[in-house]
């Protein structure tokens, strides 16, 4: 897990690239959410193999029955 300073720097770079300015009043909450997202991605990364995917695909017919 990256340090809080590294996460803040990464977040700032991503927001700058996207052209998004986070208001100062919301910055702490958004950074906490970003750190939590990082944790969740690390938890799920490489957890499941492609063979764990469902073997079937659901399709819905259009209302006119085509």
C-alpha positions as CSV (number, residue, x, y, z in Angstrom):
1,X,0.0,0.0,0.0
2,X,1.4,3.4,-1.0
3,X,2.1,5.9,1.8
4,X,-0.5,8.7,2.4
5,X,1.8,11.2,0.7
6,X,2.2,9.0,-2.3
7,X,-1.6,8.5,-2.5
8,X,-2.2,12.2,-2.3
9,X,0.3,12.9,-5.0
10,X,-1.2,10.2,-7.3
11,X,-4.7,11.6,-6.6
12,X,-3.6,15.1,-7.4
13,X,-2.0,14.0,-10.7
14,X,-5.2,12.0,-11.7
15,X,-7.5,14.9,-10.9
16,X,-5.2,17.3,-12.8
17,X,-5.2,15.0,-15.9
18,X,-9.0,14.8,-15.7
19,X,-9.4,18.5,-15.3
20,X,-11.2,18.1,-12.0
21,X,-10.8,20.5,-9.1
22,X,-11.9,19.1,-5.7
23,X,-13.1,21.9,-3.3
24,X,-10.9,22.3,-0.3
25,X,-13.8,21.6,2.0
26,X,-14.3,18.1,0.5
27,X,-10.6,17.2,-0.2
28,X,-10.1,15.2,3.1
29,X,-13.2,13.1,2.5
30,X,-12.4,12.5,-1.2
31,X,-8.8,11.5,-0.3
32,X,-10.1,9.0,2.3
33,X,-12.5,7.6,-0.3
34,X,-9.6,7.3,-2.8
35,X,-7.5,5.5,-0.2
36,X,-10.4,3.1,0.4
37,X,-10.8,2.5,-3.3
38,X,-7.1,1.6,-3.5
39,X,-7.6,-0.9,-0.7
40,X,-10.5,-2.5,-2.4
41,X,-8.7,-2.8,-5.7
42,X,-5.8,-4.5,-4.0
43,X,-8.1,-6.9,-2.3
44,X,-9.8,-7.9,-5.5
45,X,-6.7,-7.8,-7.8
46,X,-6.0,-11.3,-9.2
47,X,-8.5,-12.8,-6.7
48,X,-10.5,-14.6,-9.3
49,X,-9.4,-16.5,-12.4
50,X,-11.2,-16.2,-15.7
51,X,-12.5,-19.8,-15.1
52,X,-14.5,-18.4,-12.1
53,X,-16.7,-16.4,-14.4
54,X,-20.2,-17.6,-15.1
55,X,-20.5,-20.1,-17.9
56,X,-23.7,-18.6,-19.3
57,X,-24.8,-15.3,-20.7
58,X,-28.2,-13.9,-20.2
59,X,-29.9,-12.3,-23.2
60,X,-33.2,-10.5,-23.1
61,X,-35.3,-10.4,-26.2
62,X,-36.6,-7.1,-27.4
63,X,-40.2,-6.3,-26.6
64,X,-41.3,-6.9,-30.2
65,X,-39.9,-10.5,-30.0
66,X,-37.1,-10.3,-32.6
